[in-house]
Amino acid sequence: MLYDQIQEATTYIQQQTNFAPQFGIVLGTGLGNLTEEIEVEKEISYGDIPHFPVSTVKSHKGKLVFGTLAGKKVVAMAGRFHYYEGYSMKQVTFPIRVLKFLGIQSLFISNAAGSTNQHIFAGDIVFIKDHINLHAENPLRGENDARLGPRFPDMLHTYNREWNALALKIASENNIRAHEGVYVGLQGPNLETPAEYQFVNRIGGDLVGMSTVPEVLVAQHMELPVFVISVATNKCFPLEDIRPTTGDDVIKVAEGVEPKMTLIVKELMQHMG
């Protein structure tokens, strides 16, 4: 049973540390080095935690990091999981449920994505205000366990617009290009075709990526507030602006923006109390 597995993982972690985090952070491409800003209390390898998947993405470190960031107690996932790695959606989102049972009150998620909005350029930061789920599987599919959340979670207020407004203010005060936008989730691992980029633009997507939406769905299922920060690593619209892109290209752009994202996350945490 999923609930029992969550309890086993949570119990193991609590046996390793009595640190009680307030915030959870998913360090995707673009925030992987935020761990260097954390005053570390404890690190636990994913491979040691019962039922935890192990990240196969080379830019993801694969450990839970407990410590203090901007004066707040946090637990950071240094590396996330993706459907394209071969995991089920329940496996992909399993760590989010564990973080909830560890006591976090808010979840910060970061990612790298392609821009399908002509006004969002590579290197820009985008705070997600909504999403469109085009993944092949939903992590909430199957029998629902009411101990984890309701059968039909409402998605109306999934993203906190007040947090986004504050993040936009912080970005403006620091001369950082930032926007609000809609994130479209696809399963990957291939980048999209020009026709797919055009489709994403036409249905209202500002960004397209391969993560985040499953994690947000599970967070909303458990009534866990989320804030999502994305870095646009390549411009995918209009079509004449598309250039061949590799995974290394994405990582390079994301790492260049990382100090700006770190600044915003730290200042936002300080304001959130």
C-alpha positions in Angstrom: 0.0 0.0 0.0 1.2 3.5 -0.9 0.3 4.9 2.6 2.4 2.2 4.3 5.4 2.8 2.0 5.2 6.5 2.8 5.2 5.8 6.6 8.2 3.5 6.2 10.2 6.1 4.3 9.2 8.8 6.8 10.0 6.7 9.8 13.5 5.9 8.4 14.2 9.6 7.7 13.1 10.6 11.2 15.4 7.9 12.7 18.3 9.6 10.9 17.4 13.2 12.0 14.9 14.9 14.2 15.2 18.1 12.1 11.7 19.5 11.5 11.5 21.4 8.1 9.0 24.1 7.4 9.7 24.3 3.6 10.3 21.6 1.0 12.3 22.5 -2.1 12.5 20.5 -5.3 15.8 21.4 -6.9 15.4 20.8 -10.6 17.6 22.0 -13.4 18.4 25.6 -12.5 18.6 25.3 -8.7 20.8 22.3 -8.2 23.5 24.2 -6.4 21.1 25.9 -4.0 22.3 23.2 -1.5 25.5 25.3 -1.2 23.5 28.1 0.3 22.0 25.8 2.9 23.5 25.4 6.4 23.4 21.7 6.3 22.2 19.7 9.3 21.9 16.3 7.6 22.1 14.7 4.2 20.4 11.4 3.3 21.0 9.6 0.0 17.9 8.6 -1.9 19.3 5.1 -2.2 19.1 4.6 1.6 15.5 5.6 1.9 12.9 2.8 1.7 10.8 2.9 -1.5 12.6 6.0 -2.9 13.5 6.0 -6.6 17.0 7.0 -7.6 17.5 9.9 -10.0 19.2 9.0 -13.3 19.7 12.6 -14.6 23.3 13.5 -14.5 22.7 17.1 -13.2 20.7 15.8 -10.2 22.6 14.8 -7.1 20.2 12.3 -5.6 19.9 13.2 -1.9 17.7 14.9 0.7 19.4 17.9 2.3 18.1 19.2 5.7 19.2 22.5 7.0 18.6 26.3 7.3 18.1 28.6 4.3 17.4 32.3 4.8 16.7 31.6 8.4 14.1 29.0 7.6 14.2 25.3 8.2 14.1 23.5 4.9 14.5 20.0 3.3 15.7 20.1 -0.3 15.4 17.4 -2.8 18.7 17.6 -4.6 17.4 15.9 -7.7 13.9 15.0 -8.8 12.3 12.1 -10.8 10.7 12.1 -14.2 8.2 9.9 -15.9 10.6 9.6 -18.9 13.1 7.8 -16.6 10.8 4.8 -16.6 9.2 5.4 -13.2 5.4 5.3 -12.6 3.8 8.6 -11.7 3.3 7.3 -8.2 7.0 6.7 -7.9 7.8 10.1 -9.4 5.7 11.9 -6.8 6.4 9.6 -3.8 9.0 12.0 -2.3 6.5 14.8 -2.3 4.2 12.8 -0.1 7.0 11.9 2.2 8.0 15.6 2.6 4.4 16.3 3.5 4.5 13.7 6.2 7.8 15.1 7.5 5.8 18.3 8.3 6.6 20.8 5.6 4.0 23.6 5.2 4.9 24.9 1.8 6.6 23.4 -1.3 8.9 25.3 -3.7 9.5 23.6 -7.1 12.0 24.7 -9.7 12.5 23.6 -13.3 14.0 24.4 -16.6 11.6 24.8 -19.6 11.3 25.9 -23.2 9.6 29.2 -23.9 6.5 29.0 -26.2 5.8 32.7 -25.6 7.5 35.2 -28.0 8.0 37.7 -25.2 9.8 35.2 -22.9 13.5 34.8 -23.8 16.2 32.3 -22.9 17.4 33.2 -19.4 14.1 34.8 -18.3 12.5 33.6 -15.1 8.8 32.6 -15.0 6.6 32.1 -11.9 3.9 29.6 -12.8 0.3 30.7 -12.4 -1.4 27.7 -13.9 -0.6 24.5 -15.9 -1.9 22.3 -18.6 -1.4 18.6 -18.0 -0.5 16.6 -21.2 1.2 13.7 -19.4 0.2 10.2 -20.3 -0.5 9.1 -16.7 -1.8 10.9 -13.6 -0.3 10.2 -10.2 -3.8 10.2 -8.7 -5.1 7.4 -10.9 -6.3 4.3 -9.2 -7.9 3.7 -5.8 -7.9 6.8 -3.6 -6.7 6.7 -0.1 -8.6 9.3 1.9 -5.7 9.5 4.4 -3.7 11.2 1.6 -6.3 13.4 0.1 -9.8 13.6 -1.6 -10.8 11.6 -4.6 -11.4 14.7 -6.7 -9.1 17.5 -5.7 -10.1 20.9 -6.9 -7.4 22.7 -9.0 -8.8 26.3 -9.0 -6.4 27.8 -6.5 -3.4 25.5 -7.1 -0.9 28.4 -7.6 -0.7 31.2 -5.0 -0.9 34.4 -7.1 0.1 36.5 -4.0 3.4 34.7 -3.8 3.9 35.2 -7.5 3.2 38.9 -7.1 5.8 39.1 -4.3 8.3 37.2 -6.4 7.7 39.6 -9.3 8.3 42.5 -7.0 11.6 41.0 -5.7 12.7 40.4 -9.3 11.9 43.9 -10.3 13.8 45.4 -7.3 16.8 43.4 -8.4 16.6 44.1 -12.1 15.8 40.5 -13.0 13.6 39.8 -16.1 10.7 37.8 -14.8 7.1 36.9 -15.8 4.1 34.9 -14.8 3.1 32.1 -17.1 1.3 28.9 -17.8 3.4 25.7 -17.8 2.5 22.8 -20.1 3.7 19.4 -19.0 4.7 16.7 -21.5 6.3 13.3 -20.8 9.5 13.7 -22.8 12.4 12.8 -23.0 12.6 14.2 -26.5 12.3 17.9 -27.0 9.2 18.9 -28.9 8.7 19.3 -32.6 8.0 22.7 -34.2 4.4 21.7 -34.7 4.2 20.7 -31.0 5.7 24.0 -29.9 3.1 25.8 -32.0 0.4 23.7 -30.5 1.5 24.5 -26.9 1.5 28.2 -27.8 -2.0 28.0 -29.3 -3.5 26.3 -26.3 -2.2 29.0 -24.0 1.1 27.7 -22.8 4.0 30.0 -22.1 6.5 27.2 -21.1 6.8 23.6 -21.9 8.6 21.0 -19.8 8.8 17.4 -18.6 8.3 17.7 -14.9 6.5 19.7 -12.1 2.9 19.0 -13.0 2.8 15.5 -11.4 4.4 16.9 -8.2 1.9 19.8 -8.2 -1.0 17.4 -8.6 0.1 15.4 -5.6 0.8 18.5 -3.5 -2.7 19.8 -4.3 -4.1 16.4 -3.4 -2.6 16.8 0.1 -3.5 20.5 0.4 0.2 21.5 0.3 0.7 25.0 -1.0 3.1 25.3 -3.9 5.3 27.9 -5.5 6.9 27.1 -8.9 9.8 29.0 -10.4 11.0 28.2 -13.9 13.9 29.3 -16.0 13.3 29.5 -19.8 16.4 27.8 -21.2 15.5 28.0 -24.9 13.2 29.9 -27.2 10.7 27.8 -29.0 8.3 30.3 -30.4 7.9 31.9 -32.9 9.1 28.9 -35.0 11.7 30.8 -36.9 13.5 31.4 -33.5 14.0 27.7 -32.8 17.5 26.4 -32.7 18.9 22.9 -32.2 19.2 22.3 -28.4 21.0 19.7 -26.3 20.6 18.8 -22.7 24.0 20.4 -22.0 22.7 23.6 -23.6 19.7 23.6 -21.2 22.0 23.0 -18.2 24.4 25.8 -19.2 21.6 28.4 -19.5 20.0 27.3 -16.3 23.2 27.4 -14.3 23.8 31.0 -15.6 20.4 32.1 -14.1 20.8 30.1 -10.9 22.1 33.0 -8.8 19.0 35.1 -9.7 16.7 32.2 -8.9 18.5 31.6 -5.6 18.1 35.3 -4.6 14.4 35.3 -5.4 13.7 32.0 -3.5 15.7 33.2 -0.4 14.0 36.6 -0.3 10.5 35.1 -0.8 11.1 32.6 2.0 12.0 35.5 4.3 8.7 37.2 3.6 6.6 34.1 4.0 7.3 33.7 7.7 
